[in-house]
Amino acid sequence: MIATMLLAKLCLYLLQNWRHSSIHSNTTYSEVSHVIRCLLKGGYTFSRRRWSIRDPTKPDKLWPIGALDAVIVKAMARLLCLEMDSIYHLNSREYGVARGARSFFASVSRWPEMAWMVKFSIVECRSGIDHHLLGNFLREHLGEENSGFVDLVQRFLVRGKKYRCQSIGIPQDTSISQVLIQCYLHQLDKILKEVWYFSQEGEQPLKVYYARYADTILLGIPRIQNFFNAARAKEHARTILKNYCDKLDLDVSWEEITSEKLLIFLGGKKKFYVLGLLVSFTDSGGIKVRIPLKMWGKSISTGRLVQEFRGGLNRLTMANFLKLLNEHVEAYLRTSFQYPLSQNQVVTLFRFFHRLVISRSRNFVRLTGCSESGVPGLNISQVQEN
C-alpha cells in the first residue's frame, strides 16, 4: 500500500517524538522502525485491548493501551483535528478557543427574539456511532489518498469477537474519541446550518437558528407576526433533524420552550436546562441564561453527601466529608464558567458556595456530634435534606 499523506505525517511525528516521550525507555529504535514500516504498508494492528461495559446506560470505556499505541492514537487525533478543523461549521462548538461552551452560550444569547427554542439530546451518542458510516464520512472529507489513514482509525475502533456489535460504538477515554464524534456529528451541521421555511403564502422565508455543542442541539424559531408560520417552521426543522438522525442511526430526545404567553398559559414550558445551566425567555422573547443556584443548593445537601460516601459510615470524618463537598462544588463551578459571567455574577457565585460550605459543615457537625473522628452509630434516617 502506498503511504498516504496523513500516514506519512503520522510516521514522521512518531519518529520525531520517540526520543522525547515515555516510549523511549521501553522501546528500541528498531521496534519503532518496524512499527513505521507496518503503518506505511497498512499492516499495523493495535495491541490487545479490553472494552468494558459496566453500565448499559453509560458509554463504553476502553482500558489503557500500550505506551506506543497511546502515542500513535494521540498523533492520529491531532492530525485528524487539524485536517477537519477548516471544514467544521462555526455553529458547531466544541474544539479550540473559539469553540468552547462559553462561545456556544454567547452565540445563542445573540439570537434575535424567539417564539420557540427546541433542545435535542442525542441518546447514548458514543455507543451508537456506526464505524462504516464514520469511515465513509472521513473518506469524503479527507479524500481517497488518505484511505490508509481512515483504515487505521477503523482498525483501532474494532471490538472483540465476543461483542454482539463489533462495528458500532466509540470508546470514551481516548484522545481520539471526541474528534471522531465531532466528525460524525458534523453531518448534522452541514444539513442544519441553513434551514429556511418557505410559506405557501408568499411571505418572506423564515430562518431557523441552529447551534450544537457535543450531543446537545438547539434550534431557535424567531418571533414573527404570523404565529402559525412560526409553528410550521418549528415542525419543519424538527422533522429535518429527526429524519437525518435516523439516517445516522442516532436516537434523539427533545423538549421545547416558548415565549408565547398563551401557550405558557395552556401548559407550555418556559425554561429548560442546557449543559447544567437554566435557559429561559424574557418577556420580549430574548434568551436568558442563568445559574440555578437554588437547585444546586438542594442537590448538595448534607444528607445526600453522607449517603454518597462509599467508605462506610464508621470511616466518615469531617475531612472525608469536606473532600466530598469540595468535589461537588468544583464540578458546579466548572459548569458555571461555561457561560461568560459578569463581575457581579462571579462575586455572587463565590459568595453562594462560601456560605454553602459553611452551612453544610455545620449541619454535619450537628448531625454527627463529632467533627474529627469517625461517626459510628450514625443513622441514615436522621440525615434528611439538611
Helices and strands as residue ranges (DSSP letters): H 5-16, H 29-41, E 51-52, E 61-62, H 67-85, G 97-99, H 101-109, E 114-123, G 126-128, H 131-142, G 144-146, H 147-157, H 177-192, E 195-197, E 206-213, E 216-222, H 227-247, E 251-258, H 261-265, E 271-274, E 277-281, E 287-290, H 293-299, H 302-308, G 313-315, H 318-336, H 343-368, G 380-382
